[in-house]
Amino acid sequence: MITAAEFLDQGNFNNTTDMMIEFAQMHVQEALREAGEKAKTKKTYRGSDTSMVVKKVIDKESILNAYPLTNIK
């Protein structure tokens, strides 16, 4: 993933708004790609019987942590 400085150096933008939108879209696309690769499932159980799996669900925390905000520079 390129930094904002690298993005500015390689782009030819009409205005600041277009530049910001393109940069944000690029980062969101990368975030979604990484979330899809890093998302984990967790088992949910009925009552206190841990041997009875009801279903597997996406662990939302794994998605929220899949793309660090430090990647946006």
C-alpha positions as CSV (number, residue, x, y, z in Angstrom):
1,M,0.0,0.0,0.0
2,I,1.4,3.4,-1.0
3,T,1.6,6.4,1.3
4,A,-0.3,9.6,0.7
5,A,3.0,11.3,-0.3
6,E,3.7,8.6,-2.9
7,F,0.1,8.8,-4.1
8,L,0.4,12.6,-4.6
9,D,3.8,12.2,-6.4
10,Q,2.3,9.8,-9.0
11,G,-1.1,11.5,-9.6
12,N,-2.4,14.2,-11.8
13,F,-5.5,15.4,-10.1
14,N,-8.0,18.0,-11.1
15,N,-8.7,19.1,-7.5
16,T,-8.2,18.2,-3.9
17,T,-11.6,16.5,-3.5
18,D,-10.9,14.1,-6.4
19,M,-7.5,13.3,-4.9
20,M,-8.9,12.6,-1.5
21,I,-11.7,10.4,-2.8
22,E,-9.4,8.3,-4.9
23,F,-6.9,7.8,-2.1
24,A,-9.7,6.8,0.4
25,Q,-11.2,4.4,-2.2
26,M,-7.8,2.8,-2.7
27,H,-7.4,2.3,1.1
28,V,-11.0,1.0,1.6
29,Q,-10.5,-1.5,-1.2
30,E,-7.3,-2.7,0.4
31,A,-9.0,-2.8,3.8
32,L,-11.8,-5.0,2.5
33,R,-9.4,-7.3,0.7
34,E,-7.4,-7.8,3.9
35,A,-10.6,-8.2,6.0
36,G,-11.7,-11.0,3.7
37,E,-8.4,-12.8,4.1
38,K,-8.1,-12.3,7.8
39,A,-11.7,-12.7,9.0
40,K,-12.1,-15.5,11.5
41,T,-15.1,-17.5,12.5
42,K,-16.1,-18.4,16.0
43,K,-18.5,-21.0,17.3
44,T,-21.6,-20.0,19.2
45,Y,-23.1,-22.5,21.7
46,R,-26.6,-23.2,23.0
47,G,-26.9,-22.7,26.7
48,S,-24.1,-24.1,28.8
49,D,-23.6,-27.2,26.8
50,T,-20.3,-26.5,25.0
51,S,-20.4,-29.7,23.0
52,M,-23.5,-28.5,21.1
53,V,-22.4,-26.1,18.3
54,V,-25.3,-23.9,17.1
55,K,-23.5,-22.1,14.3
56,K,-20.3,-20.4,13.3
57,V,-20.3,-16.7,12.9
58,I,-17.8,-14.1,11.7
59,D,-15.8,-12.7,14.5
60,K,-16.4,-8.9,14.0
61,E,-13.3,-8.0,16.0
62,S,-11.2,-9.9,13.5
63,I,-12.5,-7.7,10.7
64,L,-12.1,-4.5,12.7
65,N,-8.5,-5.4,13.5
66,A,-7.7,-6.7,10.0
67,Y,-6.5,-3.3,8.6
68,P,-4.5,-1.2,11.0
69,L,-5.2,2.6,10.8
70,T,-1.5,3.1,10.8
71,N,-1.6,2.0,7.1
72,I,-3.2,5.4,6.3
73,K,-0.3,7.8,6.0
